[in-house]
Amino acid sequence: MRKCEKCGASMKLDLRLKVNGGGYGMVVRVDEKQKATTIDDVRVAVCPECGYTEMYLEDLTKLKS
């Protein structure tokens, strides 16, 4: 459970981010020596009380390796 940094309420998790004009969403990539590795899809959490929004990665295993 994530708590809102602004008001302390429980945030709604695991939402997706869609960029207008691009139907592919967003991913986080690491570019090393001309080799790109996709780390994970970006997830979004939104506070239902104040609207504060944050992005996060759920699976960090590829980032750590």
N, C-alpha and C positions, 0 to 999 in steps of 0.2 A: 504494500500500500504506500502510495506517495502522498505526502502532505504538501499543501500549497505553501510556497515560500512567502506569499503575501498575506494570506489570512488564516492559514492553518487548517483549512477544510480538507477532506479527502478528495483526491483528484480522480477524474474518470480517465482510465488508462487504456493503452493499446489501440489508440485511434490512428488513422493513417493520414498522411499529409499529401494533398494533391495540388500540384502547381498548375494554375490556370494556363491553358495553352499547351501543356505537356501531360500526357496521360500516363507517364511512366513513374510518377512519384519521385522520391529522392532516396539515394543510397549514399553510404559513406564508403569512400575508397581510399586506399593507400597506394600512391604511385612511387615505386622504387625501381630505378634503373630500367625505365621503359616497360615495366611490368606492373599492371594495375590489378589490385586484388580488392574485390568487393567485401567489405566487412559485414554489413548488415543493413537492412531497411531501416529508415528513420521512423521511429514511433513518436506519437504525440500524446501528451497528457494535458487535460484541460480541467481547470477548477470550475465546478458548477456554481460556485458562490460569487466569485469576483471576475471570472473569465481569464485569469492568468493562464498562459500556455507555455509549455516547455517541450523541447524535443529530447529524445533519449534513444540509446541503443539497448536492445534487450539481450542480444547474444554477443558477448565480448571475447569468445574463445579465439576467433581469428585475429583479433587485435592483439591478444597476448602472445600469439605464436610468431 
